[in-house]
Amino acid sequence: MAEPSTPPSQNHPVGNFVQPVIPSGPPPPLSLADTRLKTLRLLLEGYSSLSVPTLLQPLSPQFTHEVLPQSLGMPVRGKEDFAHHAAMVFSAFKSFEMKPTELWEDPDKGEVIL
């Protein structure tokens, strides 16, 4: 997963010392892509927690979960059905870690696919 870039150093030399520039005010808002990546990281941490409330916390009310390929016949689940499914799955594990091998983002649809 790509990490958001950090701004260039904002230190300014003053005599023999380097005086850091400390920005004031709130941090700049995250871009939509950064927000999606942050939400994705929280979702993956939620899976590892084996806690349904932790898993659901970053999800919007319009969240849907779809297992691909569709030929598996798994239903598309809304947030509530996904919570019930996650509780059943979590009960089978003592620990769990999801490591995505690929990530696709469709900014036009506002979707991220792992």
Contacts in CASP RR format, 6 or more apart in sequence:
PFRMAT RR
TARGET T0000
AUTHOR 0000-0000-0000
METHOD contacts of the structure
MODEL  1
MAEPSTPPSQNHPVGNFVQPVIPSGPPPPLSLADTRLKTLRLLLEGYSSL
SVPTLLQPLSPQFTHEVLPQSLGMPVRGKEDFAHHAAMVFSAFKSFEMKP
TELWEDPDKGEVIL
1 37 0 8 1.000
1 40 0 8 1.000
1 41 0 8 1.000
1 100 0 8 1.000
1 103 0 8 1.000
2 37 0 8 1.000
4 34 0 8 1.000
4 37 0 8 1.000
10 20 0 8 1.000
10 21 0 8 1.000
10 23 0 8 1.000
11 18 0 8 1.000
11 19 0 8 1.000
11 20 0 8 1.000
11 21 0 8 1.000
12 18 0 8 1.000
12 19 0 8 1.000
12 20 0 8 1.000
12 21 0 8 1.000
13 19 0 8 1.000
30 38 0 8 1.000
32 107 0 8 1.000
33 105 0 8 1.000
33 107 0 8 1.000
36 105 0 8 1.000
36 110 0 8 1.000
36 112 0 8 1.000
38 58 0 8 1.000
39 58 0 8 1.000
39 59 0 8 1.000
39 112 0 8 1.000
40 103 0 8 1.000
40 112 0 8 1.000
40 114 0 8 1.000
42 57 0 8 1.000
42 58 0 8 1.000
43 55 0 8 1.000
43 58 0 8 1.000
43 59 0 8 1.000
44 98 0 8 1.000
44 100 0 8 1.000
45 54 0 8 1.000
46 54 0 8 1.000
46 55 0 8 1.000
46 57 0 8 1.000
47 55 0 8 1.000
47 96 0 8 1.000
47 97 0 8 1.000
47 98 0 8 1.000
48 95 0 8 1.000
48 96 0 8 1.000
48 97 0 8 1.000
48 98 0 8 1.000
49 55 0 8 1.000
50 90 0 8 1.000
50 93 0 8 1.000
50 95 0 8 1.000
50 96 0 8 1.000
51 90 0 8 1.000
52 83 0 8 1.000
52 86 0 8 1.000
52 87 0 8 1.000
52 90 0 8 1.000
55 83 0 8 1.000
55 86 0 8 1.000
56 79 0 8 1.000
56 82 0 8 1.000
56 83 0 8 1.000
56 86 0 8 1.000
59 79 0 8 1.000
59 82 0 8 1.000
60 79 0 8 1.000
61 79 0 8 1.000
62 79 0 8 1.000
63 78 0 8 1.000
63 79 0 8 1.000
63 82 0 8 1.000
64 76 0 8 1.000
64 77 0 8 1.000
64 78 0 8 1.000
64 79 0 8 1.000
64 82 0 8 1.000
65 76 0 8 1.000
65 77 0 8 1.000
65 78 0 8 1.000
65 82 0 8 1.000
65 85 0 8 1.000
66 74 0 8 1.000
66 76 0 8 1.000
66 77 0 8 1.000
67 73 0 8 1.000
67 74 0 8 1.000
68 113 0 8 1.000
75 81 0 8 1.000
77 85 0 8 1.000
90 96 0 8 1.000
98 114 0 8 1.000
100 114 0 8 1.000
102 114 0 8 1.000
103 112 0 8 1.000
103 113 0 8 1.000
103 114 0 8 1.000
104 112 0 8 1.000
104 113 0 8 1.000
105 111 0 8 1.000
105 112 0 8 1.000
105 113 0 8 1.000
106 112 0 8 1.000
106 113 0 8 1.000
END
